[in-house]
Amino acid sequence: MSSTRNRRPKVTATTTPTPLSQRRLKTKPALIVMMILLLGNIAWVIVWLLPDKDQDIGNKEQVAAIDGEIITRQAWMNAMEERYGKETLQNLVNESVMEKAAKEYNITVTDKEIDLELALMRSAQDKFDTTLQNLSSKQLRQKIRSQLILDKVLTKDIVIKEESTKAYYEENQALYNTETSYRTNFIEVKSKKEAEEALKELQNKSDFQVLAREVSVDSASASLGGDIGFITEQQENLDAAIIKAVKALKAKEISKTFKLANGHYGIVQVQEVLERQSFTYEDVKEHIERELALEQLPQSVTPESFWSEFKATWYYGDGKNAE
C-alpha cells in the first residue's frame, strides 16, 4: 500500500506571453549599456595610441643652456645612461644575484659582520678606494653585504685549521686595532678670500659636495664632492692642518678656514666619526678563516659567474657580456 503522506500536489504553471512592445522596451537599457562600453573601449584605444604630451614635454624640458644652445632632459638622461647605465645596472643585477645565492646556499650576513668589514677596511686604506668613497653609507653597506655573500659561498667547503687562524691574528695585530677615523669632505682654494667666500656660502646652507665640485682646486677630491675618505690622526700622507681641523669637529660639522702647507687654504666637513676599536681573536676568527680560504682559490671569482645559474639577463645581452 503506497503512502501519499509526503506527496506534494502537482502545480501546473501557466504564463501569459509578454507583448512585443514591452519586450522592446526591456531591451533598450541593455543596448544603451553595450553602446557606452563600446564607445569607452574605442576612446581608451585612441588615448593609448596617442603620444603622451606630458612625457614629451618632460623629455624636451631644458636642464641647461650654453651660449643659447639648449640641453634637454632627454639628452641629459641619454648621456647618463650611456656613461653610467651599464655599470649601475650591472651592480643592481649583481646584488640581486647574490641575494638569490644567499637563499640557495643558506648563507646569512649580519649587521655586525658588515660593521666589522667596514672597520677593517678603514684600517687598510688601500682597500677603501675611490669607487667606495663615492658611495653613500647605505650603498657601501649593501656592497659589503654582497661581497660577504660571495665570499661565504666560495669558501663554504674549505676547512682552515685553528692554528693557522691564530697565527694570522698574531701576525696582523695592527689590522685589528683601529684608530678613530673621520670620513671627511675637503675644499681647497688658492686664497684666503676665496676660502672665506666659500665658508660664507656653506654657512648659508649651500651643499658642501656641490660647492667642492665647483670651487675646489684639488681635482682628485673635487670630482668626488670633496670626499677624501676616512682619515686618522696618524695618517702620514695628509697635510697636518687637515688632520688638526678634523679632530676638532663632530659629525656633520664644518671647520673654519685654515692655511695649508702649500700656501692654499682649506675647509673640511666631517661626515661621520668612527671611534677607535679593538677586536679580539673571537671577534675576527670567521673573517680570518674566510680570508685564508679565499687565498686557496685558484682564481678570483666575481658575482657575474653566478648569472647563468640564476638565469640573469639584462639590457646589454646575456650574463656573459657583464664579465
ChimeraX attribute file (.defattr): number of C-alpha atoms within 10 A of each C-alpha:
attribute: neighborCount
match mode: 1-to-1
recipient: residues
	/A:1	3
	/A:2	4
	/A:3	6
	/A:4	7
	/A:5	6
	/A:6	6
	/A:7	7
	/A:8	7
	/A:9	6
	/A:10	6
	/A:11	6
	/A:12	5
	/A:13	5
	/A:14	6
	/A:15	5
	/A:16	5
	/A:17	6
	/A:18	8
	/A:19	8
	/A:20	8
	/A:21	8
	/A:22	9
	/A:23	10
	/A:24	10
	/A:25	10
	/A:26	10
	/A:27	10
	/A:28	11
	/A:29	11
	/A:30	11
	/A:31	11
	/A:32	11
	/A:33	11
	/A:34	12
	/A:35	12
	/A:36	12
	/A:37	12
	/A:38	12
	/A:39	11
	/A:40	12
	/A:41	12
	/A:42	12
	/A:43	12
	/A:44	11
	/A:45	10
	/A:46	11
	/A:47	11
	/A:48	10
	/A:49	9
	/A:50	8
	/A:51	10
	/A:52	11
	/A:53	9
	/A:54	9
	/A:55	10
	/A:56	11
	/A:57	11
	/A:58	13
	/A:59	15
	/A:60	15
	/A:61	15
	/A:62	15
	/A:63	12
	/A:64	12
	/A:65	10
	/A:66	7
	/A:67	5
	/A:68	7
	/A:69	8
	/A:70	14
	/A:71	15
	/A:72	17
	/A:73	17
	/A:74	16
	/A:75	16
	/A:76	15
	/A:77	13
	/A:78	13
	/A:79	12
	/A:80	12
	/A:81	14
	/A:82	11
	/A:83	11
	/A:84	11
	/A:85	15
	/A:86	16
	/A:87	13
	/A:88	12
	/A:89	15
	/A:90	19
	/A:91	16
	/A:92	11
	/A:93	20
	/A:94	23
	/A:95	19
	/A:96	17
	/A:97	23
	/A:98	24
	/A:99	17
	/A:100	17
	/A:101	20
	/A:102	19
	/A:103	10
	/A:104	11
	/A:105	12
	/A:106	9
	/A:107	17
	/A:108	13
	/A:109	14
	/A:110	9
	/A:111	10
	/A:112	10
	/A:113	18
	/A:114	19
	/A:115	13
	/A:116	17
	/A:117	18
	/A:118	15
	/A:119	23
	/A:120	20
	/A:121	17
	/A:122	24
	/A:123	22
	/A:124	12
	/A:125	13
	/A:126	9
	/A:127	11
	/A:128	16
	/A:129	12
	/A:130	15
	/A:131	9
	/A:132	15
	/A:133	18
	/A:134	17
	/A:135	13
	/A:136	10
	/A:137	12
	/A:138	8
	/A:139	12
	/A:140	17
	/A:141	17
	/A:142	14
	/A:143	17
	/A:144	18
	/A:145	22
	/A:146	23
	/A:147	18
	/A:148	23
	/A:149	21
	/A:150	21
	/A:151	18
	/A:152	20
	/A:153	17
	/A:154	16
	/A:155	19
	/A:156	12
	/A:157	9
	/A:158	13
	/A:159	11
	/A:160	15
	/A:161	9
	/A:162	10
	/A:163	9
	/A:164	12
	/A:165	21
	/A:166	15
	/A:167	10
	/A:168	16
	/A:169	18
	/A:170	11
	/A:171	10
	/A:172	10
	/A:173	14
	/A:174	13
	/A:175	17
	/A:176	20
	/A:177	16
	/A:178	21
	/A:179	20
	/A:180	18
	/A:181	23
	/A:182	26
	/A:183	20
	/A:184	23
	/A:185	24
	/A:186	26
	/A:187	30
	/A:188	26
	/A:189	22
	/A:190	17
	/A:191	13
	/A:192	16
	/A:193	12
	/A:194	18
	/A:195	24
	/A:196	18
	/A:197	11
	/A:198	24
	/A:199	23
	/A:200	12
	/A:201	14
	/A:202	14
	/A:203	12
	/A:204	9
	/A:205	9
	/A:206	13
	/A:207	12
	/A:208	24
	/A:209	20
	/A:210	14
	/A:211	18
	/A:212	26
	/A:213	18
	/A:214	13
	/A:215	17
	/A:216	25
	/A:217	15
	/A:218	15
	/A:219	15
	/A:220	13
	/A:221	22
	/A:222	23
	/A:223	16
	/A:224	21
	/A:225	23
	/A:226	27
	/A:227	25
	/A:228	21
	/A:229	22
	/A:230	23
	/A:231	23
	/A:232	20
	/A:233	16
	/A:234	12
	/A:235	13
	/A:236	10
	/A:237	7
	/A:238	12
	/A:239	12
	/A:240	15
	/A:241	14
	/A:242	21
	/A:243	19
	/A:244	12
	/A:245	19
	/A:246	28
	/A:247	16
	/A:248	11
	/A:249	18
	/A:250	15
	/A:251	15
	/A:252	11
	/A:253	13
	/A:254	23
	/A:255	19
	/A:256	12
	/A:257	20
	/A:258	18
	/A:259	18
	/A:260	17
	/A:261	10
	/A:262	8
	/A:263	11
	/A:264	16
	/A:265	21
	/A:266	27
	/A:267	27
	/A:268	26
	/A:269	25
	/A:270	23
	/A:271	18
	/A:272	17
	/A:273	19
	/A:274	16
	/A:275	11
	/A:276	12
	/A:277	14
	/A:278	14
	/A:279	16
	/A:280	12
	/A:281	17
	/A:282	9
	/A:283	14
	/A:284	18
	/A:285	17
	/A:286	13
	/A:287	18
	/A:288	18
	/A:289	20
	/A:290	21
	/A:291	16
	/A:292	19
	/A:293	19
	/A:294	18
	/A:295	11
	/A:296	10
	/A:297	12
	/A:298	7
	/A:299	8
	/A:300	8
	/A:301	13
	/A:302	13
	/A:303	22
	/A:304	20
	/A:305	14
	/A:306	18
	/A:307	21
	/A:308	13
	/A:309	12
	/A:310	13
	/A:311	10
	/A:312	17
	/A:313	15
	/A:314	13
	/A:315	9
	/A:316	11
	/A:317	10
	/A:318	13
	/A:319	19
	/A:320	12
	/A:321	10
	/A:322	18
	/A:323	10
